[in-house]
Amino acid sequence: MSKKIKFSKRKKMLSASARRRPNISFEDLNFRNVEVLKKFITENGKILSRYYTGLPTHFQRRLAREIKRARQVLLLR
């Protein structure tokens, strides 16, 4: 009898170019700055995760908050 060896699946990593941190300042993350916010949402309006944006945690939290504010004021859909 031969035993089957189980291999753990690894997460696929994005290439270095995809993980590069966007060149934006903390002050640019404002709900009125729609051009910047549109870079971080999909065509359907979903917020992109940190895995794709490459932003630090505190930037990502502020980004999500500002996108939600812009949606409430109907600047984004």
PEJO-V65754 format. One record per backbone hydrogen bond with DSSP energy under -1.0 kcal/mol. CO is the residue of the C=O (numbers start at 1). NH is the residue of the N-H. If there is no record, write none. Layout:
CO NH
CO NH
This chain:
15 19
22 24
28 30
30 33
32 34
33 37
34 38
37 40
40 48
42 45
46 42
49 53
50 54
56 60
57 61
58 62
59 63
60 64
61 65
62 66
63 67
64 68
65 69
66 70
67 71
68 72
69 73
70 75
70 76
71 74
